[in-house]
Amino acid sequence: MIDGIKVKSYKGVPQGGPLSPLLANIYLNEADQELEKWGYKFVRYADDMLIFARNRKAAERYYKRVKNLLEGKLKLKVNEEKTSIRKLSQTKYLGYGFYHNN
């Protein structure tokens, strides 16, 4: 919908549709394999992904590499508004927060 008006789309999968997570998992399997090959620690559910790094410098390096993979090889668009580098304690993922307990 654009401005409350239904518009026919010939690209992509409807957001929130039951097919969307399944297709994301199939399509992003190649990204999973690359990240594993690179030794990155990550978690992904459908098109939502967290990649873990020890420090900000490493996180920035990982981000550039993964963005090149997604936008270059896989021809996907990274949503810059939803993408960020932050501490795990400041992160919510699929409704869950993360806490460090000593």
C-alpha positions in Angstrom: 0.0 0.0 0.0 1.2 3.5 -0.8 -0.6 6.3 1.1 -3.4 3.9 2.0 -4.0 2.9 -1.7 -3.5 -0.7 -2.8 -0.8 -0.9 -5.5 0.0 -4.1 -7.4 3.7 -5.2 -7.1 5.6 -7.4 -9.5 8.7 -7.7 -7.3 9.3 -9.4 -3.9 7.2 -11.2 -1.5 4.4 -9.6 0.6 5.8 -8.4 4.0 4.4 -10.6 6.8 3.2 -13.3 4.4 3.7 -16.9 5.4 6.0 -17.5 2.4 8.4 -14.6 3.3 10.4 -16.2 6.1 10.7 -19.5 4.2 12.0 -17.8 1.0 14.4 -15.7 3.1 15.8 -18.8 4.7 16.3 -20.5 1.4 17.8 -17.4 -0.3 20.0 -16.4 2.6 21.4 -19.9 3.1 24.3 -18.8 0.8 25.0 -15.9 3.1 25.0 -18.2 6.1 27.6 -20.5 4.4 29.9 -17.5 3.6 29.7 -16.1 7.2 30.5 -19.6 8.6 33.4 -19.9 6.2 34.7 -16.5 7.3 34.4 -17.6 11.0 31.8 -15.0 11.9 29.6 -15.7 14.9 26.0 -14.8 14.0 22.4 -15.7 14.4 19.7 -15.3 11.7 15.9 -15.8 11.6 14.4 -15.2 8.1 15.8 -11.9 7.0 16.8 -10.7 10.6 20.4 -11.1 11.4 22.9 -10.4 14.3 26.6 -10.6 13.7 28.8 -10.6 16.7 32.2 -8.9 17.0 34.7 -8.3 19.8 35.0 -4.6 19.2 33.6 -1.7 17.1 36.5 -1.8 14.6 35.9 -5.5 13.9 32.1 -4.8 13.7 32.6 -2.1 11.1 34.9 -4.4 9.1 32.3 -7.2 9.3 29.5 -4.9 8.3 31.3 -3.7 5.1 32.1 -7.3 4.1 28.6 -8.6 4.7 27.0 -5.6 3.0 29.2 -6.3 -0.1 28.1 -9.9 -0.1 24.4 -9.1 0.3 24.2 -6.2 -2.1 26.8 -7.4 -4.6 26.7 -11.2 -5.0 23.1 -11.8 -3.7 21.6 -8.6 -5.2 19.7 -7.7 -2.0 19.3 -4.3 -0.4 20.5 -3.7 3.1 18.0 -1.5 5.0 20.2 1.2 6.4 17.5 2.5 8.8 17.2 -0.9 10.5 20.9 -1.6 10.5 23.3 -0.6 13.2 26.4 -1.4 15.1 25.9 -1.5 18.9 26.7 -3.3 22.1 24.8 -6.5 22.7 23.3 -5.1 25.9 21.7 -2.3 23.9 20.2 -4.8 21.4 16.7 -6.3 21.1 16.3 -9.2 18.6 12.9 -10.5 17.7 11.6 -9.1 21.0 14.4 -10.4 23.2 17.0 -8.4 25.1 20.5 -9.6 26.1 22.1 -9.1 29.5 25.6 -10.0 30.8 25.5 -11.6 34.2 28.7 -12.0 36.1 
